[in-house]
Amino acid sequence: MNTANLQLKGLIMAMAAICDAIVEKELLTSGELNAALSKATKAIDEDDDHELSDANRAAILFPIRVLQLAEAAGRKGERLTFSDYAKLVAKLT
């Protein structure tokens, strides 16, 4: 696997843990965190400067979707692996 992919995998899982901590410390509610992630998705959807293929759009949205799934899992007290999240994202797209 490409080293950059491994680094992104680690970064995404670190961000998921940070998001959990933000909600646990009540800096943001679960709903506020989801709203922020939805806002990021909307910004990508509204970006007219770049014509993206469906595959490129899916790649850009992947980390956001993982974080959304991680937040939902955290609410249920679940901790999933990166592979688990990747499989779930694949089912969503």
C-alpha positions in Angstrom: 0.0 0.0 0.0 1.2 3.5 -0.8 2.7 5.3 2.3 0.5 8.3 1.8 -2.6 6.1 2.0 -1.3 4.7 5.3 -0.7 8.2 6.6 -4.2 9.2 5.6 -5.6 6.1 7.3 -3.9 7.1 10.5 -5.0 10.8 10.2 -8.6 9.8 9.7 -8.6 7.5 12.7 -6.9 10.2 14.8 -9.6 12.7 13.7 -12.3 10.2 14.7 -10.8 10.0 18.2 -10.6 13.7 18.4 -14.2 14.1 17.4 -15.1 11.6 20.1 -13.2 13.6 22.7 -14.9 16.8 21.6 -18.3 15.3 22.1 -17.3 13.6 25.4 -16.0 16.9 26.8 -19.2 18.6 25.7 -17.4 21.1 23.5 -19.9 20.2 20.8 -23.0 18.1 20.9 -23.3 15.1 18.6 -25.8 17.1 16.5 -23.4 20.1 16.2 -20.6 17.8 15.1 -22.8 16.2 12.5 -23.9 19.6 11.3 -20.2 20.6 10.8 -19.5 17.4 8.9 -22.6 18.0 6.8 -21.5 21.5 6.1 -18.2 20.2 4.8 -20.0 17.8 2.5 -22.2 20.6 1.2 -19.2 22.8 0.5 -17.7 19.9 -1.6 -21.0 19.5 -3.5 -21.3 23.2 -4.2 -17.7 23.6 -5.4 -18.2 24.6 -9.1 -14.5 25.4 -9.7 -13.6 21.7 -10.2 -15.3 19.2 -12.4 -15.0 16.0 -10.4 -15.6 12.5 -11.6 -17.9 10.4 -9.3 -14.8 8.5 -8.2 -12.9 11.6 -7.2 -15.9 13.0 -5.4 -16.3 9.8 -3.5 -12.6 9.9 -2.6 -12.9 13.5 -1.3 -16.0 12.6 0.8 -14.6 9.4 2.2 -12.9 10.9 5.3 -16.1 13.0 6.1 -18.2 9.9 5.8 -15.8 7.9 8.1 -16.1 10.7 10.7 -19.9 10.7 10.5 -19.9 6.9 11.0 -17.4 7.2 13.8 -19.6 9.8 15.5 -22.7 7.5 15.2 -20.7 4.5 16.5 -19.4 6.6 19.4 -23.0 7.5 20.4 -23.7 3.8 20.6 -20.5 3.1 22.6 -19.0 1.2 19.7 -15.4 1.4 18.5 -14.8 0.2 15.0 -11.7 -0.3 13.0 -10.7 1.6 9.8 -11.6 -1.5 7.8 -15.1 -1.6 9.4 -15.6 2.1 8.5 -14.3 1.5 4.9 -16.8 -1.3 4.4 -19.7 0.8 5.8 -18.7 3.8 3.5 -18.7 1.4 0.5 -22.2 0.4 1.3 -23.3 4.1 1.4 -21.9 4.9 -2.0 
